[in-house]
């Protein structure tokens, strides 16, 4: 029996059905995975913030001890750290922070003008920030900002979101330079801007309650504006590419809150350390 060319290479009818079935299962798997990632992010936003900060602090305690073992401070640096800790203790008492955990300051001998909050109620303050702030009020505003991050449980939410998105990167691409990574990173940047804006206003309220006025509230941002202007960076980028709100936007938002509450800028307190 002979067959024509068209009959010789014709696939069975069941082949198309198998391909269609495979594609349906593949799309279903991708949809389920995306749903899982969204659920993890929702879990971080809605549920993890209810994990007691004391439990979080216990979890990071071994890492905190390891850091302190290797971050050996000179006597003068220890004095700076104690000074910062005293300010943070006073600000915490005025920030309506009701967790049974002391927010702990760690001083880093690094020239960058920065401070950041991490898991377990730990705040890291860099030497460059202490040097750059012209008075205690300006320094206190930055510290109150980091206290607000701890109070709002921003570190644990950020870590959880980051882990969920990293899983998504690996599943879709496996390469952090791909378009999937870029898109997810932009999502994280928007979330970070929301955290920062909320922390700014909470810090302003704490500053007012602590000193009775809001002098120094925008000093950090104006100093950073000068830094970026000198480097011709960051402030010229579009907002959606920034991890933090634009500095002028933050200054305007703070000043709007000050005007709304008729707060005034009183006399600043000199820093009690000289570096």
Rosetta silent file (secondary structure, phi, psi, omega in degrees, C-alpha in Angstrom):
SEQUENCE: XXXXXXXXXXXXXXXXXXXXXXXXXXXXXXXXXXXXXXXXXXXXXXXXXXXXXXXXXXXXXXXXXXXXXXXXXXXXXXXXXXXXXXXXXXXXXXXXXXXXXXXXXXXXXXXXXXXXXXXXXXXXXXXXXXXXXXXXXXXXXXXXXXXXXXXXXXXXXXXXXXXXXXXXXXXXXXXXXXXXXXXXXXXXXXXXXXXXXXXXXXXXXXXXXXXXXXXXXXXXXXXXXXXXXXXXXXXXXXXXXXXXXXXXXXXXXXXXXXXXXXXXXXXXXXXXXXX
SCORE:     score description
SCORE:     0.000 S_00000001
   1 L     0.000  134.060 -179.519    0.000    0.000    0.000 S_00000001
   2 L  -112.138  153.972 -179.580    1.404    3.439   -0.931 S_00000001
   3 L  -123.802  148.230  172.428    0.706    6.831    0.602 S_00000001
   4 L   -72.690  165.998 -179.146    0.918   10.307   -0.835 S_00000001
   5 H   -59.330  -39.192 -177.799    3.395   12.844    0.592 S_00000001
   6 H   -66.387  -34.794  179.767    0.623   14.640    2.493 S_00000001
   7 H   -76.255  -33.033 -175.576   -0.464   11.430    4.168 S_00000001
   8 H   -62.702  -37.291 -174.514    3.098   10.308    4.941 S_00000001
   9 L  -107.101    9.681 -178.808    3.888   13.329    7.204 S_00000001
  10 L   -76.079  128.804  179.184    0.473   14.066    8.641 S_00000001
  11 L   -78.024  151.610  178.187    0.411   14.054   12.451 S_00000001
  12 L   -64.260  154.188 -178.141   -2.324   12.195   14.251 S_00000001
  13 H   -61.045  -28.502 -177.545   -5.343   14.234   15.341 S_00000001
  14 H   -69.091  -18.475 -177.441   -4.495   13.574   18.993 S_00000001
  15 H   -63.134  -46.097  179.795   -1.255   15.592   18.692 S_00000001
  16 H   -61.022  -38.425  179.357   -3.054   18.950   18.553 S_00000001
  17 H   -65.378  -37.823  179.012   -5.113   17.972   21.556 S_00000001
  18 H   -66.624  -41.290  178.548   -1.953   17.074   23.504 S_00000001
  19 H   -64.116  -45.390  179.350   -0.319   20.421   22.683 S_00000001
  20 H   -62.367  -39.505  178.763   -3.424   22.323   23.678 S_00000001
  21 H   -65.275  -42.042  178.629   -3.666   20.360   26.915 S_00000001
  22 H   -61.418  -44.195 -179.232   -0.005   21.037   27.711 S_00000001
  23 H   -64.515  -38.069  178.168   -0.432   24.767   27.092 S_00000001
  24 H   -63.207  -44.033  179.442   -3.502   24.867   29.320 S_00000001
  25 H   -66.965  -36.912  178.449   -1.616   23.172   32.164 S_00000001
  26 H   -63.965  -47.250  179.436    1.396   25.435   31.639 S_00000001
  27 H   -63.576  -37.697  177.697   -0.729   28.592   31.787 S_00000001
  28 H   -64.157  -41.403  178.683   -2.529   27.243   34.828 S_00000001
  29 H   -63.389  -43.535  178.402    0.813   26.589   36.553 S_00000001
  30 H   -63.417  -42.897  179.576    2.085   30.091   35.799 S_00000001
  31 H   -62.460  -41.133  178.728   -1.173   31.610   37.036 S_00000001
  32 H   -65.495  -38.879  179.943   -0.988   29.593   40.256 S_00000001
  33 H   -65.529  -45.063  178.853    2.616   30.642   40.806 S_00000001
  34 H   -61.290  -39.948  178.190    1.811   34.329   40.296 S_00000001
  35 H   -62.619  -37.576  178.783   -1.109   33.946   42.691 S_00000001
  36 H   -65.074  -43.299  178.655    1.250   32.406   45.242 S_00000001
  37 H   -62.447  -44.570  178.597    3.693   35.324   44.956 S_00000001
  38 H   -62.008  -39.180  179.869    0.844   37.827   45.347 S_00000001
  39 H   -65.532  -39.615  178.503   -0.414   35.889   48.362 S_00000001
  40 H   -63.877  -41.942  178.460    3.039   35.954   49.983 S_00000001
  41 H   -64.423  -42.723  176.374    3.251   39.723   49.463 S_00000001
  42 H   -60.662  -41.801  178.264   -0.233   40.134   50.915 S_00000001
  43 H   -58.881  -43.233  179.801    0.829   37.957   53.838 S_00000001
  44 H   -63.170  -43.438 -175.866    3.816   40.218   54.456 S_00000001
  45 H   -70.935  -40.032 -168.936    1.715   43.379   54.317 S_00000001
  46 H   -99.883  -28.092 -171.651   -1.269   42.223   56.345 S_00000001
  47 L  -114.414  -41.573 -176.168   -0.080   39.528   58.724 S_00000001
  48 H   -63.508  -26.013  178.861    3.664   39.678   59.374 S_00000001
  49 H   -66.044  -14.606  178.788    3.329   43.144   60.871 S_00000001
  50 H   -91.431   -4.293  173.029    1.434   41.455   63.705 S_00000001
  51 L   -65.936  127.921 -177.880    4.409   39.243   64.593 S_00000001
  52 L   -56.646  136.502  177.977    5.623   40.651   67.948 S_00000001
  53 H   -60.387  -28.765  178.152    8.713   42.788   67.592 S_00000001
  54 H   -63.273  -38.477  177.272   10.100   40.892   70.589 S_00000001
  55 H   -67.538  -40.434  176.965   10.002   37.661   68.546 S_00000001
  56 H   -62.182  -41.273  179.753   11.687   39.425   65.653 S_00000001
  57 H   -64.433  -39.626  177.904   14.366   40.746   68.030 S_00000001
  58 H   -64.398  -36.079 -179.286   15.032   37.262   69.377 S_00000001
  59 H   -64.547  -40.843 -175.931   15.438   35.957   65.850 S_00000001
  60 H   -91.328   -3.371 -176.372   18.122   38.524   64.918 S_00000001
  61 H   -55.126  -44.216  178.776   19.882   38.519   68.307 S_00000001
  62 H   -60.095  -36.514 -179.846   22.648   36.075   67.206 S_00000001
  63 H   -72.567  -36.781  176.455   23.411   38.273   64.174 S_00000001
  64 H   -62.546  -43.224  179.152   23.390   41.396   66.326 S_00000001
  65 H   -64.668  -38.762  179.073   25.885   39.785   68.722 S_00000001
  66 H   -65.159  -40.883  177.992   28.107   38.752   65.814 S_00000001
  67 H   -61.848  -46.733 -178.084   28.083   42.308   64.461 S_00000001
  68 H   -63.886  -29.133  178.914   29.014   43.781   67.843 S_00000001
  69 H   -64.307  -36.657 -175.537   31.866   41.283   68.136 S_00000001
  70 H  -101.038  -19.267  177.413   33.535   42.641   65.004 S_00000001
  71 L   -90.734   73.450 -176.458   32.395   46.291   65.119 S_00000001
  72 L   -81.205  124.424 -176.909   34.828   47.285   67.847 S_00000001
  73 L  -103.263  144.275  172.826   34.518   50.964   68.788 S_00000001
  74 L   -72.672  161.600 -178.346   37.121   53.271   70.242 S_00000001
  75 H   -52.623  -42.033  179.743   36.229   55.027   73.543 S_00000001
  76 H   -67.222  -37.198  177.414   35.220   58.246   71.753 S_00000001
  77 H   -67.205  -35.883  175.686   33.083   56.286   69.303 S_00000001
  78 H   -63.248  -36.601  178.723   31.429   54.527   72.212 S_00000001
  79 H   -66.151  -40.000  176.991   30.579   57.938   73.659 S_00000001
  80 H   -62.942  -43.104 -179.497   28.963   58.936   70.369 S_00000001
  81 H   -63.213  -40.306  177.424   26.948   55.723   70.333 S_00000001
  82 H   -64.245  -39.323  178.248   25.737   56.334   73.907 S_00000001
  83 H   -62.018  -45.861  178.519   24.747   59.880   72.955 S_00000001
  84 H   -63.832  -39.191  179.362   22.755   58.602   69.978 S_00000001
  85 H   -63.694  -39.600  178.332   21.160   55.914   72.138 S_00000001
  86 H   -62.643  -42.001  178.466   20.032   58.535   74.664 S_00000001
  87 H   -63.484  -45.369 -179.144   18.401   60.580   71.907 S_00000001
  88 H   -62.918  -40.342  177.960   16.684   57.503   70.498 S_00000001
  89 H   -60.428  -44.403  179.949   15.416   56.497   73.945 S_00000001
  90 H   -65.442  -43.211 -179.077   13.921   59.968   74.468 S_00000001
  91 H   -67.560  -38.215  179.694   12.383   60.067   70.985 S_00000001
  92 H   -59.958  -40.392  179.339   10.974   56.552   71.327 S_00000001
  93 H   -64.601  -25.763 -179.225    9.139   57.607   74.471 S_00000001
  94 H   -96.550   -0.955 -173.660    7.545   60.472   72.494 S_00000001
  95 L  -100.466    7.761 -178.410    6.703   58.421   69.408 S_00000001
  96 L    60.225   35.384  177.245    3.868   56.357   70.930 S_00000001
  97 L   -86.823  114.354 -171.189    5.978   53.244   70.470 S_00000001
  98 L  -111.515   16.756  177.383    4.355   50.641   72.706 S_00000001
  99 L   -81.158  143.476  179.356    6.449   47.521   72.011 S_00000001
 100 L   -80.447   44.608 -178.974    8.316   45.981   74.991 S_00000001
 101 L  -133.466  133.160  176.909   11.576   46.189   73.023 S_00000001
 102 L   -82.593  127.780  174.906   14.249   48.855   73.269 S_00000001
 103 L   -72.117  124.005 -171.385   15.267   50.269   69.910 S_00000001
 104 E  -107.564  134.905 -179.367   19.017   49.824   69.841 S_00000001
 105 E   -96.694  137.233  173.230   21.549   52.101   68.132 S_00000001
 106 E  -123.235  124.562 -177.045   24.695   50.809   66.420 S_00000001
 107 E   -95.709  131.714  179.710   27.311   53.377   65.426 S_00000001
 108 E  -116.973  128.950  179.945   29.352   52.802   62.265 S_00000001
 109 L   -82.689   72.225 -177.323   32.580   54.662   61.573 S_00000001
 110 L  -133.776  142.399 -171.179   31.728   55.318   57.925 S_00000001
 111 L   -78.441  -12.093 -178.986   31.742   58.623   56.074 S_00000001
 112 L   -64.332  140.827  178.874   28.432   58.155   54.229 S_00000001
 113 L   -85.612   93.051 -173.558   25.622   60.470   55.351 S_00000001
 114 L  -163.872  161.640  170.218   23.067   57.852   56.251 S_00000001
 115 E  -153.140  152.498 -179.424   21.154   55.889   58.877 S_00000001
 116 E  -154.442  150.140  178.427   18.888   52.871   58.476 S_00000001
 117 E  -100.515  143.190  178.625   16.566   50.623   60.455 S_00000001
 118 E  -128.725 -173.383 -177.793   16.771   46.835   60.301 S_00000001
 119 L   -61.593  152.250  173.131   14.991   43.837   61.764 S_00000001
 120 L    76.205   15.224  178.403   14.485   43.476   65.486 S_00000001
 121 L    77.292   32.198  178.092   14.424   47.176   66.348 S_00000001
 122 E  -104.851  134.786  177.613   18.035   47.907   65.392 S_00000001
 123 E  -121.475  130.512  177.640   19.104   51.263   63.968 S_00000001
 124 E  -106.503  128.775 -178.867   22.505   51.843   62.356 S_00000001
 125 E  -120.735  126.696 -176.877   23.863   55.394   62.342 S_00000001
 126 E   -93.153  148.396 -178.519   26.872   56.301   60.239 S_00000001
 127 H   -55.402  -39.137 -178.552   29.549   58.765   61.290 S_00000001
 128 H   -57.438  -35.163  178.391   28.956   60.843   58.153 S_00000001
 129 H   -68.166  -46.750 -179.269   25.417   61.613   59.280 S_00000001
 130 H   -60.967  -39.723  179.251   26.474   62.722   62.762 S_00000001
 131 H   -68.004  -39.170 -173.016   29.161   64.947   61.247 S_00000001
 132 H   -76.369  -29.458 -178.401   26.865   66.475   58.619 S_00000001
 133 L   -74.568  125.551 -173.355   23.967   67.408   60.911 S_00000001
 134 L   -77.408  -13.659 -178.712   24.635   70.923   62.293 S_00000001
 135 L  -154.914  171.028 -177.242   22.596   70.466   65.484 S_00000001
 136 H   -67.253  -34.473 -178.038   20.841   67.883   67.610 S_00000001
 137 H   -60.996  -45.586  178.853   17.395   68.746   66.253 S_00000001
 138 H   -63.580  -40.683  177.096   18.385   67.861   62.682 S_00000001
 139 H   -64.480  -41.466 -179.272   20.000   64.650   63.905 S_00000001
 140 H   -63.812  -34.730  178.491   16.923   63.816   65.977 S_00000001
 141 H   -61.309  -42.504  179.127   14.669   64.178   62.920 S_00000001
 142 H   -66.852  -42.654  179.744   16.633   61.474   61.111 S_00000001
 143 H   -64.931  -39.522  177.791   16.641   59.218   64.162 S_00000001
 144 H   -64.545  -33.443  176.294   12.891   59.729   64.623 S_00000001
 145 H   -62.128  -44.732  179.759   12.441   58.756   60.980 S_00000001
 146 H   -68.808  -36.292  174.961   14.220   55.440   61.601 S_00000001
 147 H   -59.698  -39.870  179.177   12.191   54.877   64.782 S_00000001
 148 H   -62.503  -38.633  176.685    9.062   55.317   62.650 S_00000001
 149 H   -59.281  -43.933  179.095   10.270   52.569   60.305 S_00000001
 150 H   -64.325  -45.754 -178.781   10.600   50.223   63.279 S_00000001
 151 H   -60.567  -40.206 -178.941    7.219   51.256   64.658 S_00000001
 152 L   -80.522   -3.354 -178.983    5.539   50.709   61.286 S_00000001
 153 L    62.654   32.510 -179.782    7.309   47.321   60.952 S_00000001
 154 H   -62.247  -40.855 -178.233    8.730   48.368   57.601 S_00000001
 155 H   -58.704  -46.910 -176.762   11.890   46.199   57.773 S_00000001
 156 H   -68.275  -35.179  177.200   10.062   42.880   58.136 S_00000001
 157 H   -67.295  -42.113 -179.378    7.555   43.793   55.421 S_00000001
 158 H   -64.455  -43.953  179.406   10.357   44.853   53.048 S_00000001
 159 H   -62.076  -44.111 -178.239   12.352   41.687   53.652 S_00000001
 160 H   -65.572  -43.009  177.164    9.303   39.498   53.088 S_00000001
 161 H   -63.103  -42.601 -179.507    8.345   41.300   49.903 S_00000001
 162 H   -60.780  -42.098  179.077   11.912   41.106   48.659 S_00000001
 163 H   -64.049  -41.967  179.336   12.072   37.352   49.208 S_00000001
 164 H   -62.149  -42.411 -179.216    8.798   36.819   47.365 S_00000001
 165 H   -71.069  -33.016  176.621    9.984   38.852   44.391 S_00000001
 166 H   -64.199  -38.702  175.787   13.351   37.071   44.326 S_00000001
 167 H   -61.064  -41.449  178.961   11.516   33.769   44.009 S_00000001
 168 H   -63.795  -40.567  178.306    9.597   35.240   41.084 S_00000001
 169 H   -57.548  -48.804 -176.374   12.861   36.376   39.446 S_00000001
 170 H   -63.096  -39.276 -178.022   14.322   32.891   39.676 S_00000001
 171 H   -66.744  -46.305 -173.570   11.197   31.231   38.321 S_00000001
 172 H   -82.992  -34.668 -171.098   10.766   33.436   35.289 S_00000001
 173 L  -134.152  -43.912 -175.963   14.334   34.289   34.344 S_00000001
 174 L    76.526    3.950 -178.742   17.058   33.200   36.748 S_00000001
 175 L  -132.008  116.485 -177.798   19.000   36.306   35.749 S_00000001
 176 L   -63.521   -8.560  179.594   18.751   39.525   37.853 S_00000001
 177 L   -93.942    3.950 -176.050   19.434   41.570   34.730 S_00000001
 178 L   -81.024  171.741 -179.949   16.282   40.511   32.909 S_00000001
 179 H   -65.501  -28.994  178.513   13.163   42.529   32.274 S_00000001
 180 H   -64.668  -43.374  179.083   11.348   40.525   34.972 S_00000001
 181 H   -62.533  -44.993 -178.606   13.854   41.656   37.559 S_00000001
 182 H   -60.490  -45.968 -179.750   13.634   45.260   36.386 S_00000001
 183 H   -62.469  -42.326 -179.567    9.858   45.307   36.564 S_00000001
 184 H   -67.929  -38.039  178.534    9.797   43.781   40.024 S_00000001
 185 H   -62.166  -39.458  178.970   12.473   46.173   41.273 S_00000001
 186 H   -63.836  -35.481  175.660   10.380   49.131   40.149 S_00000001
 187 H   -62.386  -40.586  178.624    7.486   47.724   42.154 S_00000001
 188 H   -66.618  -34.373 -178.970    9.703   47.594   45.228 S_00000001
 189 H   -64.766  -42.277  178.907   10.805   51.206   44.638 S_00000001
 190 H   -62.000  -42.565  179.395    7.229   52.462   44.733 S_00000001
 191 H   -62.525  -41.487 -179.528    6.617   50.564   47.954 S_00000001
 192 H   -63.857  -37.624  178.485    9.759   52.029   49.478 S_00000001
 193 H   -62.721  -38.897  177.586    8.655   55.559   48.618 S_00000001
 194 H   -63.406  -41.434  176.881    5.418   54.984   50.503 S_00000001
 195 H   -59.699  -45.243 -175.886    7.345   53.805   53.553 S_00000001
 196 H   -65.196  -43.313 -179.032    9.595   56.845   53.455 S_00000001
 197 H   -63.245  -41.681  179.002    6.788   59.378   53.150 S_00000001
 198 H   -65.382  -41.593 -179.812    4.920   57.851   56.087 S_00000001
 199 H   -66.767  -35.289  178.322    8.086   57.769   58.219 S_00000001
 200 H   -58.581  -49.355 -175.977    8.830   61.425   57.420 S_00000001
 201 H   -70.163  -36.472  176.637    5.504   62.641   58.793 S_00000001
 202 H   -65.258  -38.924  178.231    5.660   60.372   61.832 S_00000001
 203 H   -64.686  -38.839  178.342    9.158   61.685   62.582 S_00000001
 204 H   -61.496  -43.896  178.310    7.924   65.278   62.318 S_00000001
 205 H   -60.660  -42.407  179.697    5.193   64.579   64.876 S_00000001
 206 H   -65.078  -41.113  179.148    7.763   63.022   67.227 S_00000001
 207 H   -60.057  -43.377  179.516   10.119   65.980   66.798 S_00000001
 208 H   -62.905  -44.051 -179.390    7.316   68.381   67.737 S_00000001
 209 H   -67.499  -33.423 -176.031    6.384   66.393   70.822 S_00000001
 210 H   -76.789  -47.839 -175.199    9.999   66.075   71.948 S_00000001
 211 H   -99.671  -15.404 -175.818   11.242   69.661   71.516 S_00000001
 212 L    82.939    3.693  175.544    7.945   71.562   71.446 S_00000001
 213 L  -159.074  179.224 -171.573    8.813   72.895   67.982 S_00000001
 214 L  -121.509   27.092  175.011   10.026   71.597   64.617 S_00000001
 215 L   -59.150  137.620  178.946   13.393   73.276   64.052 S_00000001
 216 L    88.812    1.695 -173.951   15.675   70.990   62.059 S_00000001
 217 L   -64.750  -33.904 -176.671   12.839   69.077   60.409 S_00000001
 218 L  -111.735    6.156 -175.223   14.076   69.610   56.843 S_00000001
 219 H   -59.406  -46.480 -179.219   17.802   70.108   57.453 S_00000001
 220 H   -56.596  -42.856 -175.539   18.824   66.610   56.376 S_00000001
 221 H   -69.979  -37.821  178.329   16.954   66.942   53.084 S_00000001
 222 H   -68.429  -36.317  176.292   18.410   70.342   52.217 S_00000001
 223 H   -64.202  -42.884  179.323   21.922   69.050   52.936 S_00000001
 224 H   -67.840  -32.964  174.625   21.325   66.049   50.697 S_00000001
 225 H   -58.954  -43.098  178.163   19.984   68.361   47.977 S_00000001
 226 H   -63.942  -39.443  178.944   23.315   70.171   48.054 S_00000001
 227 H   -62.458  -46.716 -178.085   25.156   66.858   47.890 S_00000001
 228 H   -70.401  -35.173  178.212   23.198   65.678   44.858 S_00000001
 229 H   -62.844  -39.138  179.084   23.426   69.066   43.152 S_00000001
 230 H   -65.185  -34.121 -179.817   27.209   68.907   43.455 S_00000001
 231 H   -91.376   -9.089 -178.690   27.202   65.437   41.868 S_00000001
 232 L    57.909   47.311 -174.927   24.455   66.351   39.357 S_00000001
 233 L  -128.902  171.985  163.321   22.600   63.124   40.248 S_00000001
 234 L    59.414  -58.208 -174.882   19.347   61.560   41.426 S_00000001
 235 L   -67.028  -16.777  177.940   17.070   64.596   41.619 S_00000001
 236 L   -88.030   -8.894  178.397   17.018   64.755   37.812 S_00000001
 237 L   -75.338  152.082  174.656   15.784   61.179   37.542 S_00000001
 238 L   -65.409  151.012 -174.952   12.041   60.511   37.119 S_00000001
 239 H   -56.275  -38.440 -173.879   10.232   59.724   40.359 S_00000001
 240 H   -70.444   -7.733  176.505    9.406   56.143   39.358 S_00000001
 241 H  -100.237    3.625 -176.015   13.127   55.290   39.178 S_00000001
 242 L  -103.349  142.730  176.827   13.873   56.467   42.721 S_00000001
 243 L   -78.736  -22.296  179.426   13.855   54.339   45.862 S_00000001
 244 L  -122.186  156.872  173.563   12.959   57.417   47.940 S_00000001
 245 L   -60.433  153.770  177.453   10.636   60.342   47.230 S_00000001
 246 L   -61.251  145.101 -173.360   12.384   63.304   45.661 S_00000001
 247 H   -59.056  -42.793 -179.254   13.963   65.518   48.280 S_00000001
 248 H   -65.382  -35.079  176.508   11.989   68.630   47.350 S_00000001
 249 H   -62.645  -41.022 -179.741    8.771   66.621   47.541 S_00000001
 250 H   -67.609  -41.122  177.607    9.696   65.503   51.053 S_00000001
 251 H   -62.025  -44.977 -179.340   10.532   69.057   52.103 S_00000001
 252 H   -63.124  -41.416 -179.316    7.244   70.328   50.698 S_00000001
 253 H   -65.485  -39.948  178.823    5.231   67.604   52.450 S_00000001
 254 H   -66.399  -45.605 -179.888    6.896   68.343   55.796 S_00000001
 255 H   -64.503  -34.089  177.764    6.387   72.088   55.439 S_00000001
 256 H   -64.819  -41.350  177.394    2.734   71.524   54.511 S_00000001
 257 H   -65.167  -39.592  178.966    2.215   69.530   57.732 S_00000001
 258 H   -62.600  -45.783 -179.862    3.975   72.277   59.720 S_00000001
 259 H   -64.796  -39.897 -178.370    1.766   74.983   58.184 S_00000001
 260 H   -62.421  -35.687 -177.605   -1.391   72.936   58.709 S_00000001
 261 H   -97.389    1.650 -178.630   -0.663   72.579   62.430 S_00000001
 262 L    55.185   38.555  175.524    0.745   76.098   62.877 S_00000001
 263 L   -79.752  155.643 -179.357    3.942   74.689   64.348 S_00000001
 264 L  -122.522  166.173 -179.510    6.943   76.944   64.671 S_00000001
 265 L  -106.508  106.672 -177.055   10.700   76.518   64.449 S_00000001
 266 L   -88.565 -156.856 -176.949   12.311   77.347   67.772 S_00000001
 267 L   -81.996  135.471 -178.095   15.901   77.409   68.953 S_00000001
 268 L   -81.726  158.800  178.528   18.025   74.404   68.077 S_00000001
 269 L  -101.121  128.686  178.816   20.046   72.356   70.572 S_00000001
 270 L   -64.271  150.848  174.360   23.795   71.999   69.885 S_00000001
 271 L   -66.645  146.947 -178.329   25.162   68.519   69.360 S_00000001
 272 L   -95.118    9.781  178.082   26.831   67.062   72.419 S_00000001
 273 L  -133.091  150.022  175.093   29.618   65.405   70.414 S_00000001
 274 L  -126.732  120.266 -177.276   32.383   66.744   68.208 S_00000001
 275 L  -105.741    0.000    0.000   33.885   64.441   65.597 S_00000001
